């Protein structure tokens, strides 16, 4: 059945629910598959997954218990407008990390034995208004890479989850926002999918970026091989033993997390604003940083410092994307305002990387002509002075 016909069939159902679980770290055992079959005789069960759709019925189990016991990632959609994305991570890699994030409501954090479950929930009071449930089977592949990124130390998912939570539920205005992660202005494809799935307003992300930290200077970054040489021999021996025993995937993720968090002892435990200040700015009830203070934050940094920070962001952006042109095309095709902004950042990086002006002019002119109906993108390019 085509995707279009399947979507039309689903949209006519009076009640539709979609559950999908996936195991990443290791396949399901035969015993686990037998236990899952006891829960549902109709579910699609593979060595790594469990998928079921319900028209009027429901899953005969607690989804979070299944996630905790068997899987690593979970997706749920319904045609009345409830969507969920959840994942399981080893608690030992995140000691103290989750303390500054909401623990309930739209973003829920639960400890289950040696693991922690992160659960993000969106409820539409007026029912499904975006048709997410019509694309139910596509969401897992788009979102599951976020777990590996989080395990490797990328905490942007957590901050985006925080933005989702404060936009959907009233929290204490005096609570400080979590630390703002680097590269929040250059989101990966899975992170943009999360924004789409949770329907995070790009304007809220723009407000968050007003107080984003300066990117780490390339000169300040300790090369990975040099950092590895500083690890204690006893730790290296333990890691080698675990690798021989087949735990190499977890070892790689743990090492990346350790490398990324090596400066966390000196890092700020909170962002520069209170939740109240952030929301007030989002609703237009507070001036931008250049015009006043937000939740106790200082005024805009001196111009020279801001220019240097911007240059480092551009250098990192072009480094991540190679030549950058293919990534620009892909970002534009998403039709997301936040992606347009990232595309313009990459175009600025390409310009400052020394590409010949004639090549730049030809490519950008072609882009503007090809996407002339995407007025927000065209205006953003012109405002940025790319040509």
N, C-alpha and C positions, 0 to 999 in steps of 0.2 A: 504494500500500500504506500502511495506517495506521501510525503510529509504534509502536503496541502490537504489531501483527502483525509489523512489521519487527524489533522487539526480540525477539519470540519465535522468529523464524526464525534470528536471529544467535546466540541463546543455545544453540541446538541444534547449532551447528557445532562440530566438534572443534578447529578452529583458525581464528581470525579476526583480521585486521589491517586497520586503517583509516589511510590516509595522506591528509592534506589540506594543501595549500600555498596561500598567497594573496599576491598582489602588491598593495601599497597605493600606493606612490609613483608608479608608472607601469605601464601595461598591458604585457602580453607582446607582443613583436614577432612577426611571422609566422615569422621564422627561429627564434625561441625556441620557439614552439609546435611547429614541425616537429621540432626537436631533442627536445622532450619526448615527442612522438609516437613517436619512435624508441625511447624507453625503455619505453613501454607503449602497446600498441594498444587497450587496454580503458579506459584512464583517461578521466575526464571532464575535458576541457581547454577552458577559456574564455579570454577576453581577460585575466582576472586570476587564474585559479585552475587547480589540478591536484588531482584527487581520485581515489583508487582504493581498492578493497577487495580483500582477498585471502583466499581460503579454501584454505589449504594451500600457496599460492605466496608470493612475496615481491617487494618492489620491487627492480628490477634497477638500483639506483643508491644512492649514499650520500645520505641525506636532508639532511645538513648541506651537502653540495656543491650540491645543488639549491637549498637555501635561499640559500646564498651567491651563486649564479650568477643566479637568476631571481626569487626571492620575498622577502617581508618577514616572513611569519609561517608557522609550521608546527605542526600538531596530529597526534599519533599516539595511537591506542588499540589494545588487543588484548584478547582474551577470556582471556588468562592473567595479566592484571594489570599490564602495563607501559603507562605513559602518559607522553607527552612534550608539552611546550609549548616552542617556541623562537621567537625573533625576531631580526631583523637591524637594527642601527642604525649610523649613521655614527660612526666612531671619534672624529672631530674634536670632536664635541659632548660627549664623555665622558672627556676627558684627565684621568687620575688618579682618576676616580670609582670605577672597578671595583677599585682596588688593595686595598681593605680587605674584599673579599668572597671567598668560597671560589671557587677556580678549577677545581675538579674534582668528580667524584661527582655527587650529586643536583642541584647547581647548577654548571654548567660555563660558563666565559667564554673565548671563543676569538677571536683577531684573525685576520681574513681580508682581506688587502689594506687597503682604506680603510674596511672595516666591522668591526664586532664582533658575534659571534653569542652570544646568551644562551640557554642550554639548561637546562630544568628537567625532571628525570626522577623518576618514582615507580615503584618495583618492588614488587609484592606477592609475597612468597615462597609464599603459599598460593593464588595465582591471583587472578582478579578477584572481589573480595568486595563491590564497591559497584555494579557494573553500569554503570560509566562508558562502556564500549564500546557499550552499548545506546543511548547518547545521542550517539554519535560525531559526527553531523552537526550537532549543536547547539553544540558547544564553540567552534568558530571564531568565530561571531558574538558569543559571550559574552566571549571573551578578547582578540580582536584590538584593541579600543580601548586596551588596555594599552600598546601600542607608541606611539601618539600621546601618551598621558599621560606616558610615560617621556621621549620626545623633548622634551616641553614642560617638563621639569624635575621631574616628580613621581617621587621615588625610593622610594616606598612599596613598589612591586613588588620592588625589589632587596632591601629589608629582609625582606619576606615570604619571598622566595627563600632568604635567609640562614636564617630560622627553619626553613624546610623542610629545608635542608641539615643543620643541626645536630641536627635531630630524627631524621634517617634515617641519618646516618653519624658515626662517632666522629672528631672533629677535636681538635686540640691544645687542651687546657683552658686554656693560658696566653694564647691569642690573644684580643685584644680584640674585642668586638662592633663592628659598623659603627655610624656615627652613627644615632641613632633619629630618623626623619623626623617632622615635624609632621603632625598630623591622622591619626595611626595609629589613633586611636579613632573616626574617622568615615570608614570605608572606602567607596569607590564600588562600584557594582554589579559592574563588571569585576574589581575587587580581591577582592570576596567570591566571585566565580566562581573566581578563581585559588585561593583558600583551599579551596574545595570540590573543585576538580580535583586539587590536590596533597595534599588531606586533611590540612591543617595543623590541629593540635589548637588549638581556641580557648583552652584553658588556657595554652598557650605564648604566645599573643598577649597574654593578660591579664598574664602575668609581664613581658613586654616593656614593657607600658604602665606598670608600676610605676615605671619610671625615665624615662618620656617627657619630653621637654623642654617648657618653657612655650611656648605659642603666641606668635607674633610679635604685638605690640600693633598695633592698627590705626593708632595714632599714629606708629609706627615705620616703617610701610610707605610707601615712596616711590611716589606714583601713577605708573602706567605712562607717561602722557603727559609727565610731568616727567622721567622717566628717559630717554625717547627724546630729549628736548631736549639731554641731556648727551652724546649719542654724537658722535664725531668726524664732521665733514662728509665726509671721505674714505670712511668706512665706510658712511655713508648713500648716497653716490653709487654705491658698489659694490653695495649692496643693491637700489637702484633699477634698475641695469643688469641684474642677475640677474632681477628681477621682469619686466622687459620681455622677457627671454629665456624666460620661462615657468617660472621656478623659485620662484613665489610661495609654494607650500605649504611648501617647505623653509625659506624665509626666515622665515615666520611661526613655525615651530617653533624655529628657531635663536634668534630674538629672544626668545621666551618662555623658552628655556633660559638665555640670557644674563641676562635680567631676574631669574629665580628664583635664579641662582647668583651674583648680584652681591656677596653678602656671604660667599661661601665661603672667602675667604682668611682670615677671622677665625673661621670655624666650626670646631668640634672635628672631628678626623679619625677619632675612634673614639667609641663609646658608653661609658657609665660602668662596664660590667662586663666581665669576661673570659667566654669561652664556658663555662668551667667553672662560674663563679658563676651564670650564667644557667641552665644545665642543672640545677645543684644546686637552685636555687629551683624550677624546673619539677617536679622529682621530690620536692619537699618536704623536701630535705635542708639547706635554709638558711632562715633567718627572713625575713619580708617586710621591706622597707626601714624601716618604722616600728619594728622590733624589733632591728635590727642592720645590719651592713654586708654588702654583696654584691659580691664581687670588687673591693673597694676603693672602692665607691660610698659617698657620704656618707649620713647619716641623713636622715629625712624633712624637707623644707623647713619653715620656720616656717608656722604656720597662716595668717597673713595673706597670705603669698606664695602659698600653695596655693589659697586662696579666690580671689585675684585671677586666677590662672592659669585656674582652672575657669570663672570668669565670662567670660574672653576666649574660651575654647573654646566655650562655649554661644553667645556672640554670633556667632562665626564659623559655627557649625553652623546656626543659624536663618537666617543671611544666605545660606548655600548653598542652603537648601531652601525659600525663600519662606515661605508660611504653615506649612509643615512637616507638615500632617496627612496629605496624600497619601503623602509619603515614609515617615511612620510606618507607614501601612497596608502599603506595599510591603515594608518591612523585616520586619514581623511575618510576612508570608506566606512569606518565605524559610525559616522554621522553623530558622534557624541561631542558636545561642547568641550568637555575636558580633554578629549583626544585632539581636537583642533588646536587647543592651547599647547599641548605637547608637540604637535607637528610644527607649530611656529617656532617653538624653542629649538627643535632639531634643525629647522631651516636657518635659524640664526647661528647655530653651531657650525653648519656647513659653510655659511658665508664667512665666518671668522676663522675657518680652518685653512683658508687660503685658496679655495677653488677659484679658477679663472672666472672673471666677471661675466664674460660672454656665455660660458656654460651655465653659470648661475642664472643669468637673465633669461636664457632660452628655456631652461627647465622650469623656472618659477612661472614664466609667462604661460608655458604649456599647462602647468598645474592650474593656474587661475582660469584659463580658458576651459579646461576639462571640467572643472568644478565650479563654474560660474554661477550655478544655481544654489550652491551652498554659501549663501551670503555671509553667514557668521564667520566662516573660514576666510573668505575673500577679504572681509573687513579687518580680520585679525592680522592677516599678512600685510595689508597696507598700513595698519597702525604701527606694526613692528618695523616698518621701513626696510624690509628685506631688499627691495630694489631701489 
